[in-house]
Amino acid sequence: MRFSKAKARRFRLFHDCSFELHPQRNFIVGANAAGKTSLLEALYVASRGDSHRGATSSLVTDGESSFQIEVQVSNAAGCPDDRIDVRWQERRIQLRINEQSASLSDLVRRMPVLLVDLATPSGAAAIFLNLNPTYNVLDAVNDAHRCDQTLIDTAFPKHGSGLYVLSLPEDLLGRGSFEPEQLLKLMQVLRGLFAYTVVAIDGHAPIAAVAGLVDMADRTLLLSDQSILKSRHNKYLLRALRAQDCSLERASLVVDNYRRRLGLEPRNLAELFELPLLTALHTESFNRLLSMNSGEPLFTLVKKDPYCGDVRDLATTLLSGDMKPVAQQQGFLDRLLR
């Protein structure tokens, strides 16, 4: 979010303070206990509707029972600004956007999110989302030195849902022509321009690029199915990352297209990869194929597909910052052998 104004009342050190902000860059300078961290946390709460501290009540100024944060968010050229009001009162968060009651999901939808698809086959994200981009991730790598909000608004492909997408060209054969250092420079810039940046990458990319992205990421999910081929490939990828001294402390395993008794079990895969198991995604393969070929979300086509529920649970876990494994249903033998 690009904040232009902020006001905090009864929030940590602020009894009633207002701030004028630049929508792109701000330098916050002050003595210890002047409120620098309080301002950053106020903006965090305004953009996410909660606090990373867990106990939101701890943010109320001593001696008070509630707090209020108001921010003005600058949108793309020609679009009116949004006004977001976050209040903690009666021991719960209350949200209003442009004077209307709102939910946390309404707030999340206003956050700029970018998907960077560097995986093979090339251009898959754009194809599945029915996009015909004229600007791709290789262009963005070359434009890293001038990447700003104007470039995003005018060049970056955008899905109807509001998701920005940068993918490799669909007609690309072989490996994309970019240096790992150039890609990592671009990602540093993009992190400051988007609330969330999701990168899809695989072992076909230069290992230095994969390692650099993993080191940079807040969270890394290794996606694997139960096949021997994919399991061995991922094992070698992890071995190469560890040889690069790449930290995998924030990495977890997600098992895709899980079928009981039709391959390596998720717990066995987690032991093989030496990664904590986060979750396994169940689905009906026909439904996913239908969704990919039609360009329509599975959540719209087949709401009751188990994949929809599993992905919702995974997204909730990621947004909460709690990386504990998502509970999985267990059969009788699983419970017996624990």
Solvent accessible surface area in square Angstrom, and as a share of the most:
residue,aa,sasa,rsa
1,M,40,0.18
2,R,53,0.19
3,F,27,0.11
4,S,20,0.13
5,K,91,0.39
6,A,7,0.05
7,K,65,0.27
8,A,2,0.02
9,R,58,0.21
10,R,70,0.26
11,F,0,0.00
12,R,68,0.25
13,L,97,0.48
14,F,13,0.05
15,H,121,0.54
16,D,93,0.48
17,C,47,0.28
18,S,77,0.50
19,F,53,0.22
20,E,138,0.62
21,L,25,0.13
22,H,99,0.44
23,P,51,0.32
24,Q,81,0.36
25,R,176,0.64
26,N,71,0.37
27,F,189,0.79
28,I,65,0.33
29,V,139,0.80
30,G,36,0.35
31,A,76,0.59
32,N,145,0.74
33,A,93,0.72
34,A,61,0.48
35,G,8,0.08
36,K,66,0.28
37,T,83,0.49
38,S,2,0.01
39,L,11,0.06
40,L,101,0.50
41,E,8,0.03
42,A,3,0.03
43,L,26,0.13
44,Y,70,0.27
45,V,0,0.00
46,A,0,0.00
47,S,17,0.11
48,R,65,0.24
49,G,6,0.06
50,D,62,0.32
51,S,10,0.06
52,H,124,0.55
53,R,113,0.41
54,G,64,0.62
55,A,58,0.45
56,T,16,0.09
57,S,42,0.27
58,S,72,0.47
59,L,1,0.01
60,V,18,0.10
61,T,11,0.06
62,D,137,0.71
63,G,87,0.84
64,E,78,0.35
65,S,96,0.62
66,S,19,0.12
67,F,1,0.00
68,Q,17,0.08
69,I,1,0.01
70,E,59,0.27
71,V,6,0.03
72,Q,22,0.10
73,V,9,0.05
74,S,22,0.14
75,N,49,0.25
76,A,35,0.27
77,A,103,0.80
78,G,88,0.85
79,C,72,0.43
80,P,113,0.71
81,D,60,0.31
82,D,18,0.09
83,R,133,0.49
84,I,2,0.01
85,D,20,0.10
86,V,0,0.00
87,R,85,0.31
88,W,28,0.10
89,Q,61,0.27
90,E,140,0.63
91,R,179,0.66
92,R,135,0.49
93,I,46,0.23
94,Q,42,0.19
95,L,15,0.07
96,R,93,0.34
97,I,8,0.04
98,N,61,0.31
99,E,121,0.54
100,Q,126,0.56
101,S,93,0.60
102,A,25,0.19
103,S,53,0.34
104,L,85,0.42
105,S,56,0.36
106,D,45,0.23
107,L,0,0.00
108,V,43,0.25
109,R,175,0.64
110,R,100,0.37
111,M,11,0.05
112,P,33,0.21
113,V,36,0.21
114,L,0,0.00
115,L,36,0.18
116,V,1,0.00
117,D,9,0.05
118,L,8,0.04
119,A,21,0.16
120,T,65,0.38
121,P,105,0.66
122,S,17,0.11
123,G,1,0.01
124,A,19,0.15
125,A,14,0.11
126,A,5,0.04
127,I,79,0.40
128,F,83,0.35
129,L,43,0.21
130,N,101,0.52
131,L,32,0.16
132,N,141,0.72
133,P,53,0.33
134,T,138,0.80
135,Y,24,0.09
136,N,29,0.15
137,V,0,0.00
138,L,28,0.14
139,D,49,0.25
140,A,0,0.00
141,V,8,0.04
142,N,100,0.51
143,D,22,0.11
144,A,9,0.07
145,H,138,0.62
146,R,130,0.47
147,C,12,0.07
148,D,56,0.29
149,Q,18,0.08
150,T,89,0.52
151,L,11,0.06
152,I,2,0.01
153,D,56,0.29
154,T,107,0.62
155,A,28,0.22
156,F,11,0.05
157,P,19,0.12
158,K,110,0.47
159,H,42,0.19
160,G,83,0.80
161,S,88,0.56
162,G,29,0.28
163,L,44,0.22
164,Y,22,0.08
165,V,2,0.01
166,L,0,0.00
167,S,4,0.03
168,L,12,0.06
169,P,30,0.19
170,E,125,0.56
171,D,122,0.63
172,L,41,0.21
173,L,166,0.83
174,G,68,0.65
175,R,152,0.56
176,G,8,0.08
177,S,103,0.67
178,F,24,0.10
179,E,103,0.46
180,P,21,0.13
181,E,122,0.54
182,Q,76,0.34
183,L,0,0.00
184,L,41,0.20
185,K,111,0.47
186,L,0,0.00
187,M,5,0.02
188,Q,111,0.49
189,V,46,0.26
190,L,0,0.00
191,R,103,0.38
192,G,68,0.66
193,L,35,0.18
194,F,12,0.05
195,A,33,0.26
196,Y,48,0.18
197,T,38,0.22
198,V,80,0.46
199,V,46,0.26
200,A,38,0.30
201,I,44,0.22
202,D,31,0.16
203,G,27,0.26
204,H,107,0.48
205,A,11,0.09
206,P,24,0.15
207,I,54,0.27
208,A,46,0.36
209,A,0,0.00
210,V,5,0.03
211,A,8,0.06
212,G,15,0.14
213,L,15,0.07
214,V,15,0.09
215,D,69,0.36
216,M,34,0.15
217,A,30,0.23
218,D,90,0.47
219,R,88,0.32
220,T,29,0.17
221,L,63,0.31
222,L,22,0.11
223,L,99,0.49
224,S,1,0.01
225,D,42,0.22
226,Q,14,0.06
227,S,48,0.31
228,I,108,0.55
229,L,147,0.73
230,K,82,0.35
231,S,2,0.01
232,R,122,0.45
233,H,77,0.35
234,N,7,0.03
235,K,55,0.23
236,Y,98,0.37
237,L,24,0.12
238,L,6,0.03
239,R,140,0.51
240,A,38,0.29
241,L,6,0.03
242,R,89,0.32
243,A,85,0.66
244,Q,91,0.40
245,D,134,0.69
246,C,8,0.05
247,S,47,0.30
248,L,27,0.13
249,E,158,0.71
250,R,111,0.40
251,A,4,0.03
252,S,7,0.04
253,L,0,0.00
254,V,2,0.01
255,V,0,0.00
256,D,19,0.10
257,N,55,0.28
258,Y,15,0.06
259,R,71,0.26
260,R,89,0.32
261,R,185,0.67
262,L,133,0.66
263,G,38,0.37
264,L,57,0.29
265,E,46,0.21
266,P,13,0.08
267,R,114,0.42
268,N,74,0.38
269,L,0,0.00
270,A,12,0.09
271,E,129,0.58
272,L,72,0.36
273,F,1,0.00
274,E,133,0.59
275,L,11,0.06
276,P,82,0.52
277,L,33,0.17
278,L,2,0.01
279,T,2,0.01
280,A,2,0.02
281,L,7,0.03
282,H,58,0.26
283,T,4,0.02
284,E,97,0.43
285,S,59,0.38
286,F,145,0.60
287,N,23,0.12
288,R,57,0.21
289,L,94,0.47
290,L,76,0.38
291,S,15,0.10
292,M,77,0.34
293,N,115,0.59
294,S,46,0.30
295,G,13,0.13
296,E,81,0.37
297,P,68,0.43
298,L,13,0.06
299,F,68,0.28
300,T,83,0.49
301,L,69,0.34
302,V,41,0.23
303,K,141,0.60
304,K,192,0.81
305,D,5,0.03
306,P,60,0.38
307,Y,42,0.16
308,C,0,0.00
309,G,33,0.32
310,D,27,0.14
311,V,38,0.22
312,R,126,0.46
313,D,71,0.37
314,L,17,0.08
315,A,42,0.33
316,T,91,0.53
317,T,19,0.11
318,L,43,0.21
319,L,88,0.44
320,S,74,0.48
321,G,39,0.37
322,D,69,0.36
323,M,57,0.26
324,K,145,0.61
325,P,92,0.58
326,V,26,0.15
327,A,100,0.77
328,Q,60,0.27
329,Q,168,0.75
330,Q,64,0.28
331,G,25,0.24
332,F,135,0.56
333,L,102,0.51
334,D,28,0.14
335,R,139,0.51
336,L,112,0.56
337,L,143,0.71
338,R,204,0.75
